[in-house]
Amino acid sequence: MNRITTALLAALEALIVVFSGVGIALVPLTILWGTHYGLGIDWFVFWRAAVDVWLLGNGVDLGVQLPVDVSASLGLAGSELPFTLSIGLQGFALIAVLLGVRTGRRAGSTDYSLTAAGVAVLSYGALAALLTFSAGTAIVTPAPVQGVLLPTLVFAAGVLIGLVTAPRTVPVLPGWVLRPLDDQLHRIPAEVRSQIGAALRGGTAVAAALMLVAGLAVFVSVLANFATVIGLYETLQADVMGGIALTIGQLALIPTLVIWAASWFIGPGIALGTGTSVSPLGTSLDAVPGLPLFGALPHGTLEFGFLGLLVPVLIGFIVAVLVRQGLDKRPGAPHGRVRLLVTGALTGVVAGLLLGLLAWSSAGAMGPGRLADIGPNPLLVGALTALEVGIAAALGMLVGGRRASADSRAEEVSTKR
């Protein structure tokens, strides 16, 4: 394919990715428009609602000004004033990243990888701008700058991952760019490079493992409280299509709940409104948003909840042992005790940065008044993760070396025999 064809296909793929995300919300809303409202309402009302949901799922803040009669019927303090919705339905962002990885890998397999990736991202940004400016109403108004930038950055992150990991015969960057970067990289001492690489691998592995454990915890909690979740569904008295739309919204919220569960294991937990707390030490809640999925939250004081704090510590220790064993097989590995302790501490810093960013992306506002404080405290999550994982990883680095040395001595003895 020539450069123009590659660019056109990349733009088409960006178009498909955008409308795949919007369509997840638009299809059930359109069916609801035909079955429940009998086509009696302007369809663009549902189009704007679907775009608003998509934007919210990509981290865009929505400014809300409720009509007087609606705010009076809600009975929530502060609902008569303008407020912000910023809680992320991160399932939409996850889909955009995964499809972006696919786009990036396709771009990386062509002869014009940078052209394809650049056109895909720019096309995605242009479409995000069009959607943002088509969604505003007197009641709900997306933040215009965020609406253009944040969905584009989410997709671009996926494209970059796909571009870097794509199998290719030629490098993505030209030689005149790669050579200076390679020269600067090799000026760093081998031991320092090994330290940084080990910390990046270890910290990323810790964050991934903790998210996996958190996902399993959410799954078990939903199963254990399934009767409560169904009871909340029945309380809402939604019809079939309303229930389907509600379920799709909650499925998009599941990645957010997984991050909240990880914050719970780390210790700070989450808030579901000002003055509330859900943590291993206990749950203290007031009235919460009426989402059935919130019925899976822990209730009261958990007798052995404090044991959840051991999860990030154990993960950090085990990952550090595995990373140290891999280091011992590499030339230029940091074998000094101080260097190993620093590597473990850096592992904690990397994990803290990653989980702090995830906590920041999952926190926000779900309504007026006290509902403006929803989710974990990202600074506290990041700092405690760095402390817990850093100490455990530093110990794991030392213990892993002893085990590796014992294994190597055993191999030498068996070889002599």
C-alpha positions in Angstrom: 0.0 0.0 0.0 1.1 3.5 -0.7 1.2 6.3 1.9 -2.2 7.8 1.0 -4.0 4.5 1.2 -2.4 3.7 4.5 -3.6 7.1 5.9 -7.1 6.6 4.6 -7.4 3.2 6.2 -6.0 4.5 9.5 -8.6 7.3 9.5 -11.4 4.8 8.8 -10.2 2.6 11.7 -10.3 5.6 14.0 -13.9 6.3 12.9 -14.9 2.7 13.6 -13.3 2.9 17.1 -15.1 6.1 18.0 -18.5 4.9 16.9 -18.0 1.5 18.5 -17.7 3.3 21.8 -20.6 5.6 21.3 -22.7 2.8 19.9 -22.5 0.8 23.1 -24.7 3.4 24.8 -26.5 4.6 21.7 -28.0 1.2 20.6 -30.0 0.5 23.8 -31.0 4.1 24.0 -32.3 4.1 20.4 -34.3 0.9 21.1 -35.7 2.5 24.2 -36.6 5.5 22.1 -38.7 3.3 19.8 -40.2 0.9 22.3 -40.9 3.0 25.3 -41.3 6.5 23.9 -42.9 5.5 20.6 -40.5 7.8 18.6 -42.3 10.7 20.2 -39.1 12.4 21.3 -36.4 13.9 19.2 -33.8 11.2 18.6 -31.0 13.7 19.2 -31.8 13.7 22.9 -30.7 10.1 23.0 -27.7 10.8 20.7 -26.5 13.5 23.1 -27.0 11.2 26.1 -24.9 8.5 24.4 -22.2 10.9 23.6 -22.2 12.3 27.2 -21.8 8.7 28.6 -18.9 8.1 26.1 -17.2 11.3 27.1 -17.7 10.6 30.8 -16.2 7.2 30.2 -13.1 8.8 28.8 -12.6 11.1 31.7 -14.4 14.2 30.5 -16.2 16.3 33.2 -19.9 17.1 32.6 -21.4 20.3 33.9 -25.0 19.8 35.1 -27.7 22.4 35.8 -30.9 20.6 36.7 -34.3 22.3 36.1 -35.9 23.6 39.3 -38.7 21.0 39.4 -36.2 18.1 38.9 -33.9 19.3 41.6 -36.8 19.8 44.0 -38.0 16.3 43.4 -34.5 14.8 44.2 -34.3 16.4 47.6 -30.5 16.5 47.5 -28.7 19.4 49.1 -27.0 21.5 46.4 -28.9 19.9 43.5 -30.4 23.3 42.6 -26.9 24.7 41.9 -24.6 23.8 39.0 -22.5 20.7 39.8 -20.1 18.4 38.0 -20.2 14.7 37.0 -16.7 13.4 36.7 -16.8 9.8 37.9 -15.3 7.7 35.1 -17.2 4.8 33.4 -13.8 3.4 32.6 -15.0 0.5 30.6 -15.3 2.9 27.7 -11.7 4.0 28.1 -10.5 0.4 28.4 -12.2 -0.5 25.1 -10.6 2.6 23.5 -7.2 1.6 24.7 -7.6 -2.1 23.5 -8.8 -1.0 20.1 -6.0 1.6 20.0 -3.5 -1.2 20.6 -4.9 -3.0 17.6 -4.7 0.1 15.5 -1.1 0.7 16.6 -0.1 -2.9 15.8 -1.6 -2.6 12.3 0.2 0.7 11.8 3.5 -0.8 13.0 3.3 -3.6 10.4 3.1 -1.1 7.5 5.9 0.7 5.7 4.4 4.0 6.9 3.9 3.3 10.5 4.3 6.9 11.8 1.9 8.2 9.1 -0.7 5.6 9.9 -0.5 6.1 13.7 -0.5 9.9 13.4 -3.5 10.0 11.0 -5.4 7.6 13.3 -4.8 9.8 16.4 -5.6 13.1 14.6 -8.7 11.6 13.1 -9.8 10.4 16.5 -9.2 13.8 17.9 -11.2 15.5 15.2 -14.1 13.1 15.7 -14.0 13.6 19.5 -14.2 17.4 18.9 -17.3 17.0 16.7 -19.0 14.7 19.3 -18.1 17.1 22.1 -19.7 20.1 20.4 -22.7 18.1 19.3 -23.5 16.9 22.9 -24.0 20.2 24.8 -27.4 21.2 26.1 -28.8 23.6 28.7 -28.8 20.8 31.2 -25.6 18.9 30.5 -22.5 20.5 29.1 -19.2 18.7 28.5 -15.9 20.5 29.2 -14.9 21.4 25.7 -11.1 21.2 26.0 -11.3 17.9 27.9 -13.7 16.6 25.4 -11.2 17.1 22.6 -8.0 16.1 24.5 -8.8 13.3 26.9 -10.5 10.8 24.6 -7.7 11.4 22.1 -5.0 10.8 24.7 -6.7 7.6 25.8 -6.8 6.3 22.3 -3.2 7.6 21.6 -1.9 5.6 24.6 -3.3 2.4 23.1 -1.9 3.3 19.7 1.6 3.9 21.2 1.5 0.6 23.0 0.5 -1.2 19.8 3.1 0.6 17.8 5.9 -0.2 20.2 5.0 -3.9 20.5 4.2 -4.5 16.8 6.4 -7.0 14.9 8.2 -5.1 12.1 11.1 -5.3 9.7 12.1 -1.6 9.9 12.3 0.6 13.1 9.5 3.0 13.8 11.8 6.0 14.2 14.4 6.9 11.6 18.1 6.3 12.3 18.9 10.0 12.8 16.6 9.9 15.8 17.4 6.4 17.2 21.2 6.8 17.1 21.4 9.8 19.5 18.9 8.1 21.8 21.0 5.0 21.8 24.2 6.9 22.5 22.6 8.7 25.5 21.3 5.4 26.8 24.7 3.7 26.7 26.3 6.6 28.6 24.3 5.4 31.7 26.3 2.8 33.6 25.2 -0.8 33.1 24.3 -1.4 36.7 22.1 1.7 36.8 20.4 0.6 33.7 19.8 -2.8 35.2 18.4 -1.2 38.4 16.0 1.0 36.5 14.9 -1.8 34.2 14.3 -4.1 37.2 12.3 -1.4 39.1 10.1 -0.8 36.0 9.4 -4.4 35.5 8.9 -5.1 39.1 6.7 -2.1 39.8 4.5 -2.8 36.7 4.2 -6.5 37.7 3.1 -5.5 41.2 0.5 -3.1 39.9 -0.8 -5.7 37.5 -0.9 -8.5 40.1 -2.7 -6.3 42.6 -5.3 -5.3 40.0 -5.8 -9.0 39.2 -6.4 -9.8 42.9 -8.7 -6.8 43.1 -10.7 -8.0 40.1 -11.1 -11.4 41.7 -12.2 -9.8 44.9 -14.9 -7.7 43.1 -16.1 -10.9 41.3 -16.4 -12.8 44.6 -18.1 -9.9 46.3 -20.7 -9.6 43.6 -21.5 -13.3 43.8 -21.6 -13.2 47.6 -24.0 -10.2 47.6 -26.0 -11.2 44.5 -29.3 -11.2 46.4 -28.7 -7.7 47.5 -27.8 -6.5 44.0 -31.0 -8.1 42.6 -33.1 -6.5 45.3 -31.7 -3.1 44.4 -32.6 -3.8 40.8 -36.2 -4.5 41.8 -36.4 -1.4 43.9 -35.6 0.8 40.9 -38.5 -0.7 39.0 -36.9 -0.2 35.6 -38.5 -1.8 32.5 -36.6 -4.2 30.3 -34.7 -1.7 28.2 -34.1 0.6 31.2 -32.6 -2.4 33.0 -30.4 -3.2 30.0 -29.2 0.4 29.8 -28.5 0.4 33.5 -26.6 -2.9 33.3 -24.4 -1.5 30.4 -23.6 1.5 32.5 -22.6 -0.7 35.5 -20.5 -2.9 33.3 -18.6 0.2 32.2 -18.2 1.0 35.9 -16.5 -2.4 36.7 -12.9 -1.3 35.9 -13.5 1.6 38.3 -14.7 -0.8 41.0 -11.6 -2.9 40.5 -9.4 0.1 41.1 -11.4 0.9 44.2 -10.9 -2.6 45.4 -7.1 -2.2 44.9 -7.2 1.0 46.9 -9.1 -1.0 49.6 -6.3 -3.6 49.8 -3.7 -0.8 50.0 -5.4 0.7 53.0 -7.0 4.1 52.3 -10.1 2.5 50.7 -12.6 4.8 49.1 -15.2 7.5 49.9 -18.8 7.3 48.7 -19.6 10.8 49.7 -18.1 13.4 52.1 -17.5 11.9 55.5 -17.8 8.3 54.4 -15.3 5.5 54.2 -15.0 2.0 52.9 -11.6 0.5 54.1 -10.2 -2.7 55.6 -10.8 -1.2 59.1 -14.5 -0.9 58.5 -17.3 0.7 56.4 -19.0 3.9 57.4 -21.6 5.1 54.9 -24.5 7.5 54.6 -27.0 7.4 51.8 -25.2 6.2 48.6 -26.1 6.5 44.9 -28.7 3.9 44.1 -26.7 1.7 41.7 -27.4 -2.0 42.3 -23.7 -2.8 41.9 -23.0 -0.9 45.1 -24.9 -3.6 47.0 -21.6 -5.6 46.7 -19.7 -3.2 48.9 -18.5 -4.5 52.3 -20.8 -3.7 55.2 -19.9 -2.8 58.8 -16.7 -3.8 60.4 -14.9 -6.8 58.9 -13.4 -9.0 61.6 -10.4 -10.0 59.5 -10.4 -7.0 57.1 -7.0 -5.9 58.2 -5.6 -9.1 56.6 -6.3 -7.4 53.2 -3.4 -5.1 53.9 -1.0 -8.0 53.6 -1.9 -8.5 49.9 0.2 -5.7 48.4 3.1 -6.6 50.8 3.1 -10.2 49.8 2.8 -9.3 46.1 5.7 -6.9 46.4 7.8 -9.5 48.1 7.1 -12.3 45.7 7.6 -10.1 42.6 10.9 -8.8 44.0 12.2 -12.4 44.6 11.3 -13.3 41.0 12.9 -10.2 39.6 16.1 -10.7 41.7 16.4 -14.3 40.3 16.2 -12.9 36.8 18.8 -10.2 37.6 21.3 -12.8 38.8 21.3 -14.3 35.3 22.2 -11.0 33.6 25.6 -9.3 33.3 25.9 -6.0 35.0 23.2 -6.8 37.5 23.2 -4.7 40.8 24.6 -7.2 43.3 25.6 -4.8 46.1 23.3 -4.9 49.1 22.7 -1.1 49.0 22.0 -1.3 45.2 19.5 -4.1 45.8 17.7 -2.1 48.5 17.5 0.9 46.2 16.1 -1.3 43.4 13.4 -2.6 45.8 12.6 0.9 46.9 12.4 2.1 43.3 10.0 -0.9 42.6 7.7 0.5 45.2 7.9 4.0 43.7 7.0 2.7 40.3 4.0 0.7 41.7 3.0 3.7 43.7 3.0 6.0 40.7 1.0 3.5 38.6 -1.7 2.9 41.3 -1.8 6.5 42.2 -2.6 7.4 38.6 -5.2 4.7 38.5 -6.8 5.9 41.7 -6.8 9.5 40.3 -8.5 8.3 37.2 -11.2 6.5 39.2 -12.1 9.3 41.6 -14.6 12.1 40.9 -18.0 13.5 41.5 -21.3 11.5 41.1 -23.7 14.3 42.0 -24.2 17.5 44.0 -23.3 18.3 47.6 -21.7 15.4 49.4 -21.7 13.2 46.3 -18.9 15.4 44.9 -16.4 13.2 46.9 -16.4 9.7 45.4 -13.5 7.3 45.1 -10.0 6.9 46.6 -7.5 9.6 47.5 -4.8 9.2 44.8 -2.0 10.8 46.8 -2.6 8.6 49.8 -3.0 5.5 47.6 0.3 6.2 45.8 2.3 7.1 48.9 1.1 4.0 50.9 1.7 1.7 47.9 5.3 3.0 47.5 5.9 2.5 51.2 4.3 -1.0 51.5 5.6 -2.4 48.3 9.0 -0.6 48.6 9.8 -2.2 52.0 8.5 -5.7 50.9 10.4 -5.5 47.6 13.6 -4.5 49.2 13.4 -7.5 51.5 12.5 -9.7 48.6 15.5 -8.5 46.6 17.8 -9.7 49.4 16.0 -13.0 50.0 15.8 -13.8 46.3 19.5 -13.5 46.0 20.2 -16.0 48.8 17.8 -18.5 47.2 19.4 -18.0 43.8 22.9 -18.5 45.3 21.8 -21.7 47.0 20.3 -23.0 43.8 23.6 -22.2 41.9 25.7 -24.0 44.6 23.4 -27.0 44.4 23.9 -27.1 40.6 27.7 -26.9 41.0 27.6 -29.8 43.5 25.4 -31.9 41.2 27.7 -31.1 38.2 30.9 -32.2 40.1 29.2 -35.5 41.1 
